[in-house]
Amino acid sequence: MNNGRLLSLGAGRLRTVAAILISEVNQVIPVSRMIDLAWDADPPARARGVVHNHVHRLRQLLAGQAEIVTRGQGYVLIADPWAVDANRFQNLVSGAREAEPRTAVAKLRQALGLWRGEVLADVPGDRVRRTLGVGLTQARVAALQELGERLLLLGRYGELITELTAWLAEHPLHEELTALLMRALQASGRQAEALDHFHRTRRHLKDQLGIDPGPALSETYLAVLGGTPAVAPHFPGRPSSGPGPAMPYAPDRPPAPLPSVAQLPPCIPDFCGRTGEIAALDQNLDRAPRPDCVVLAGGGGAGKTTLAVHWAHRLKAEFPDGQLFVDLRGFERPPMRPGTVLGMFLQALGVPDAKIPDAVTERSALYRSLLAGRRMLVVLDNAGTAEQVRPLLPATPGALAVVTSRRRLSGLMIRDGAALVTVGPLPADEALELLGTALGRQRIAAEGAAARELVERCDRLPLALRIAAARLMAHAGWSLADWTKKLADEGHRLCELSAADPDLSMEAGLYLSYRALTSGAARLFRLLGLVPGPDVEVHAAAALAGHDLERTRRHLAELCEAHLFEEQAEGHFARTGLVRIYAAKLVASEETPADRELARQRLFAHAARSRLWPG
């Protein structure tokens, strides 16, 4: 609406862009996030321009009513937040939690009355509806539960039965609302109908998800069956109704026992450093609400798995119901399939082979049902994509998933509320500490300058430092200066930083990250091996590849996602020495001399233009 006039946005992506801006009114939304939400598949090359055009059109339509301003690399819709139904809804629900029952019922009815069907139903795009709508849909169900509790307290059973019957006809898998309806029917003297609703819900759960009702709904059923008053059961993860009249809650029935599950690998005994990352991980546990998933993302050799296992062992007391661990081999061929991992997890949780469903969705549902109400830690190591991880995430607040990956897995942050902790090179003092732990602190102190140079030659990466330490320990006559001199030869540095195990080499780790790139990003990565030094500027990269800026930015963003580059300032990207050396090796072996020369000529021409016209 604009000054009382209904605006026509059509049925296309203009409506999607408007929904994104309105959903986070008065908050800056990066263009990159808008692109990610607005396109379900890979966005086209012109996606940024399409978003800009739609924002321009919305500015015209909203003139005089609201303002869309540019902030950095994003946009913000400046408007009265209470003009957005979603904000009004949440404000009314919050007010109801502190009100006496009759006032609370009025506020909750007013809040629920703002709904006109499914959230964002008229907005095209599955991704934007899932991302922006899931929280609101859950809040709607929670408000309906809150309304039901207040109506039960007031004895207004008929109203509650009418509303819940209509809702459950469309959403038959809601165990919480089924239990609420059963309590209202029992209180009205309609015990047979209450039992019938239970059996109907059990059939739906079995047919669609392959699971049985949870302990809380089963507890309600037993109470109704025995003719005793069914009090409000506890559903794991259900939010507290906050201040208000006390409701009689039954004591929790403990979940059925599980086999002892302790799958964590052993810790490295000489683990050291990573104080900043451990502090960031600990802070996520203290957040309210706490995320159900934490992603440790970093390049090959950064020590993500070592850190995840070390931190997980520190947390075992917090998760007394067990720990699951799997190497997803996300960058190997073939990677672990989610269905295979779920089968392994279900076996570990005591499910007989004959009872494990075939479909991935059914395995995931059974897995989450077994974890419901339990405090378990799930470590998903070496993930390749968000899609590989998502079926393996627990769905109970008592559990925590720790994911490690060479990529940021942004989809888990956007869709699943995951927290991100980046694992990069060690700080110089921690890198020296790691080297000293392996070789002896006296040796490091005696050759301080060589030690400091050595950690820099290793890019301060734990794997490279441990390989260097192992080589030094195997050659007792070598000094740190000797070894540092060997690493100074860039033509042999990657070869020197390898061990007998083919998986324990810096080049092998870089190859796995490189192989997972799209063809365009992989070629840009190779060509950047022609550029000396650690820094690359986006215009120079575009000239080198012979591509336009938008395409080059997408490829550089992919390289940053894979932790092969890092954007340090707008349009300026940096890489480590080992990454640069690896790119130089690739461009020499995989690009023809003619292609290398042509790329150099484009880069020289760009440099000449830049000097002539610096503006």
N, C-alpha and C positions, 0 to 999 in steps of 0.2 A: 504494500500500500504506500502511496506517496500523496500526503495531504488528503487522505480519504479516497484517492483514486487508485483502482486496481491496476498494477503494472503487468504488461504482457511480456514475459521473458522467452516465450516459445518453448520448444521441447528439447533444445539442443544443449551444447556445453555451456552456453551463457548461463543457464539455470544452475549448472553444477558450480561454476565459478562463484555465482552469487551465494549459493548455499555454503560454500567454504568460508567466504568472508563473513557471512551472517553468523555462522556457528561459533566463530571466535571473535565477535565484535570487540573493538578497541584493543585487539592484540595483533602484533605484526606477524604476518604469515609469509614466509619466504616463497618466492616464485617457484623454487625447486619443489617445495612441498605441494604447492598447488598443482604443479604438473604431475607429480606422483599420484595425487588423489584423483585428478580429473581424467586420467587415462588408465583403463584397466590393464591394457597390454603395454608394450614398449611405446613411449610417446614418439610422435613424429619429429623430424628435425625442426619443424616450424612451431613446435609446441609453445615455446616462450613467446613468440610473436602472437600466437592465438590468444594466450592469456592476457597479454598487453592489450590487444584489441577488445577483448571482452570487458576488461576493467574500464577501458575508455568508454565503452557503450554504457556500462552501469553508472559511471559518473554522470553521464548525460541524463539517464533515467531518474537518478536520485537527487538531482540538483535541487537545492533548497530544503531537502529533507535530511540527508546524511551526506557525509563526505568520505571519499576514498583517497588516502594520501599515500605517497611513496615513502617508505622508510628503508634505507639501505638497499638490500636485495629483495625486498618484499613490499607488501601492501597492508594497510590497516583500514578497516571500515570504522569510522568514528561516528557513533550514534548512541542514543539512549539505550542502555542494555536492557531496560525493562520493556522496550518495544519488541523484544525477541521472546516468543512464547516459551522457548526452552528455559530461558533465564527466569521468567515469571513462574514457570512450573517448579523449578528447583527452589525458588524463594518461598513459595507457598508450602511446599513439602517440609522445608526446614522450620517454618513457623509452626506447622502442625505438631511437630515433635515436642514442642514445649507448651502446648496448649492443653486445656482440660478436654475430656472426650468429645463433647458436643461441638465445641469450637474446632477441634481437630478434624472432626468429620466434615464440617463445612469447608474448611480450608483444603482438605484432601479432595473433596468432590470438585471444588473449583479448579484445583490443579489438574485433576484427571479430565475435567471437561475441556481443557485446552487441546486435548488430543483429537485429531481428525483422521484416524487411520494409522497406518504404519509410518514411522518416521522417514522423511525424505522419499516417500514412495513415488513422487512425481519428478525426482531428480535422476537423470540418466547416469549410469555408471555403478557397477557393483562395488568397486573399491571404496568410493566415497561414502556410499550408504553403510558399508560395513564399518568403516573407520569412524565416521562421525555419529552413526546411529546406534551402535551397540551399547554404549554407555547410557544413552537416553532410554533405550528399551529396557535395560536392566533397572534403571531408576523408576520407570513406569510400573514394572512388576513389584518393586519394593514398596512403592506408594500404595498399590492395590493391597498388598499384604498389610501395610500399616492401617489402611482404612478398614480392612476386615477385622483386625484385632480390636479396633475401637468400637466397631458395630457389635462384635460379640460381647464386649464389656457392657454395652448399653442394652443388650438383649434384643437388638433389631435384626433377628435372624433372617426374616423374609427378604429384606433388602439385600443382605449379603448373598443369600442363596441365588437370587435372581442375577446379580452381577457376576458372580463367579461361574455360574452355569454357562452364561453367554461367553465369557472369556475362555473357559476351558474347552468349549466347542471348537474354537479356532486354535487353541494352544494346548493340546491334550497331554503334553509331556511335563508340565509344571508340577513337580511333586509337592512343593510348598503350598501352592494354591489348592491342590487336591486335598491336602491334609486340612487346610482351613475350611474348605467346603464340607468335608466329612464332619468336622467339629460342629459346624452350623446345623447340618442335617440332624446330627445326634441330639443337639440341644433342642431341636424342634420336634423330637420324638420320631424322626424318620430314619431309624437305624438301618433298615433294609436298603434304602437308597444310598446311605453313606457307604455301606459295604459294596454295593453295586458300582459306585464310582471308583472305589479302590481296585476292584477286579478289572474294570475297564482301563484304568491307567496302567495296571500291570501288563495287560495285553499289548497296549501301545508301546510300552517300554521294551517289551520282549520282541515285538515284531519289527520295530524301527531301529532300536539300538542294541538288541541282543543282551539286555541287562535286566536284573530284577530291581524292584523298588528298594530305595536306600533304607537304612535303619530307622530314620526319623518317621518316614511315611509308614513303614511296617509297624512301628510302635503305636501310631495312631490307629492303625487297623486293628491291632490286638486289643486296644482299649475299647474301641467301639464294639468289637466282637464279644468281649467279655462283659459289656454293659456298664463299664466304669467310665466316668467322665474323662474325655480325651483332652488333656491339657496341651498347651502349645509346645510342640517338639522343637528340639534344637537342630537346625540345618547348618552344616559346616559352611562357613563363609557368609552366612546371612548377617547383614548389618544390624547392629543394635538399634532399637527404636528410639533411643535417647531418653531424655527426661520425660516423665509422664506417669500415669497410673501403673503400678506394678502388675505384671501379668504372671500367672502361676506357670512356671516352666518345670517340666519333668527333668530329673537328672539325666545326663547324657548316657546313652547305652554305648559302651565301648565297642569300637569296630571289631570285627572278627580278627583273630590273630593272624599275622602273616609270618611266613618263614623268615628267619634272620637273614637280612640282605645287607652285605657290607662289601661292595664291589670296588671301592676306591683303590687305585694303585698305591704303592708305598710312596712316602715323601722322599725327596732327595735329602739326604742327611745334612748336606752342607748348604742348604738353601740360605740365601742372604739377599738383602736389598729389597726393592719393590715396596718401599715404605709408603710412597704416595699412592700407588695402586691399591695396596691393602687398606689404607685409610679410606679411599673412595669406595671400595667394596663394603667396608664396615658401615659407612654412612648410609648406603642403600638399605641395609638391614634396619637402620634406625628411622628410615623415612616413614611417614604416615600419609597415605597407605603405602605399605612396603610392596615393591614390585615382585611379581611371581617369577621373573626371569631376569638374569643379568648376563650381558654379552661381554666377553673379554675379546677384543679385536686388536689384531696387530699383524705385522708382516712375519714371514718365515724366519725362524731363529730367535724370535723375541722372548721365548719362554712362556707362552700363554698356558700350555698344558701344565708345566711345572708350577706356575702360580696358582692355577685353578685347583690342582690337587693339594697344594700346600694350604690354601685358604679353606678348602673343603674339610681337610683334617682338623683345622682349628674349630670348625663349626659342628663337629659331630655331636657334641652335647646338645646343640640347638635342634638337632634332627634325630631324636632317639629312635624313630621307627625305621631307620635304615638309609643306605645310600646306594644308588644305582649309577653305573658308569658305562659309557660306550664310546669307542672311537668310530665316528661316523665316516671317516675316510672321505670327506667331502671333496677333496681335490685329487683323489686317486680314481682310477678306472678299473672296475666300476665302484661308485660310492655305495655305502650301505643304504638300502632302501628303508623308509620308515616302517613298512609292514614287517620287514625282517627284524628290525630292532624291537618293535612292539612285541613280536613273538618271543624274543629273548627275555624282555622285561617281564612278560606275563608268566613265562616259565619260572623266572627267579622269584616271582611273587606267589608261586604255588599253584598256578592254574595248570591242570593236566592238558597234555597236547590235544586230546580229543575235544576239550572244551574251548580251545582257542579259535575264535571265528576266522574266516578266510578274508573278509573284506577289511581294508585298512581302517575305514571309519568305525566299524564295529570293534576292531581290536583297540582303537584309540578310546572309544567310549568305555569299554570294559576296564582298560588300564586306568582311566581317570576315576572310575567308580571305585576301584580297589584302593586308590590313593586318597579318596575323599575322607576328610577328617583326620588324616595322618600327617605327621611332621616328617617328611622325607626329603632328601637331597638328591637331585638328579643332575649328574654332570654329563653334558653332551659335548664331547671333544671333537674338534676338527670338523666343524659343520661347513657345508658348502653353500647352502642357500637357506632362506627362511622357510621355504616349502618343505625342505628336508627335516627341519626342526619342529615345525608347528604341531604335527600330530603327536609329538613326544612330550609336549609341555603339560605339566600337571594343571588341574583346574581347581585346586583347593588352596586357600590362603596359608595353610600350614606347611605347604611344600615349596621348594625353591628349585628352579632350574638354573644351572650355570653353564653357559654355552661359550665355547671358544671357536674362533674363526679367523681366517686371513682377511675376511671382509667384515664390514660394519653390520651387515644384515639389517639394513635400515627398516625393512618391512616388519621386523619384530618390534622395533620401537614404535612404528606408526600404528600398526594394527593390534599389537599385543601388549603395549605399555612396558616393553622391556627397558631396562637401564643399560647404558653403555659405559664401559671403562676401556679406554684405549691403552694398549700395552706397546710402548715404543722402545727405543734404545734406552739403556740404563743411564742415569746421571753419572757423570765422570767418577764421583767418589764411590758410588755403589759398584761401578764396573771395576774399579781398583780393588774394592773389598772382595768381590767375587774372585778376581785373579789371585789375591793374597790368600784367600781361603784354600784355593787349590794348590798354590805353589809355596805358600809360607809367607807370612807378613815380613819377616826379616829380609827375604830375598827381594821383595817388592821395594822395601825401604832402601836397600842397598843400590838398586838400579831404578831409582824413582823416575828419572827422565825417560828412560827406555820403556818403563812400564806404562807411563802416561801416553807415549807414542803408540805403544802396542794396542792399548784399548781403543784408540781412535782408528787404527788400521782395521780393527775388528768391528768398527761402527758401534762399539759399546753394546753389542748384541750378546746375550748369554750363551747361545749355541757356539758362536764364533770364538768367544773367550774360552769356553770349556774345551773346544777342539785345540786351540792354541796351547792351553795349559797341558792337555794330554800329550801333545807333541813334545813340549818342553820336558815333561817328566820322563818321556821315553828316551830323550837324548840329554843325559845328565851333563854332558860337556858343553851344551849350548848356553850361551848367556841370553838374557832378554834382548840385548842389543843385536846379537846375531840373528835372532828370530825376527825382530822388527825389521832388520835389513832385508831379510828374505821377503817379508810382506810388502816392502816398498816397491817391489817389481809388480806392477798392476797386471802384467801379462800372466803371472803365475799365482796371484794372490788367492783366487778362488780355488785353484788346485791345492794350494797349501792348506786351506781351511776346509779340509775334508778328512774323513776317517775311513777305516776299512769297511765299516758298515755303510752301504750306499745311501741309506736314509739319513746318515749323519754327515751332511755336507751342506755348506751354504749354497752352492750352485744347485743342488737337487731341490732345496727349498724354494729358491727363486724360480726354478723351472716349473714347479707345481703352480705357483701363482701366475706365471706368464701363460701357461697352457690354458688356464681357465678364462683368459681374456677373450673378448670378441675379436674378430679378425681386424677390425679397424683400430681398436685400442692397442692390439698387439703390434701392428705395424708402426703406429706412432711411437710405441715404447722402443722398438728397435731403432727407428730413425733418430730418436733422441740420444742414442749412443754416439752419434756424430758430434754432439754438442759437448765441449769440455766443461768441466766445473759442475758444481752441484745444482745450480739454479737454472730454471727455464721460465721464459715469459711466454704467455699464451699467443701473442702475435708472432713471435719467432717460431713457436711450435707449429702454428698454422701454416706459415711460409715453408717450413721444412717439409711438412706432409703434403703441401699443395691443396689444403682443404680450407673451407670457410671457417670463420670463428666459432659459429654455433656447433658445428660438427667437432671441431677440435676441443671445445670446452666439454662436450659430452664424453669424448675419449679421455681427456685429462681427469674428469670426475670419476670415470671408471678406474683409472689408475690410482686415484686417491682412495677409492672404495676398497681396492685390493692392497692398500698400504705399500704400493710401490713408489708413490709420490705423496707429498703433503703440501696442501695449499697454505702458504705462510702469510700471504696478503692477496688482495684482489688481483687475479691474473698472474700471480707469481708462485711458482711451484718449485719444491726442493726434493732432492733424493739423496740417499746415502751413497757413500763411495762404492760399496759393493754392488748396489743396484746399477750405478753408472757403469761400472766395469762389466757387469753382466750384459747390459744393453749394448755396449761397444762390441762385445764378443758376438752377440746375436746379429748385429747389423753387418758385421764382417762375414758371417757365414751364411746368412739367409737372404741378403739383398745383393743383387748383381752390381758389379762395378759401375755400370751405366746408371742404375737407379741411385746408387750412393752419390755419384757425381752430380746428377740432376738435383738431388735434395740439397747438396752443398751449395749449388748455384742459386737455388731459390733462397736459401738462408743468407748468402752473401748479398743478394739483391735487396732483401729485406733490411739487412744491416746498413747497406748504403743509403737506402731511403730514409731510415731512421736517423742517420747522422745529418742528412740534408734537411729533413723536415722533422725536427724533434717533437713538434707539437702534434 
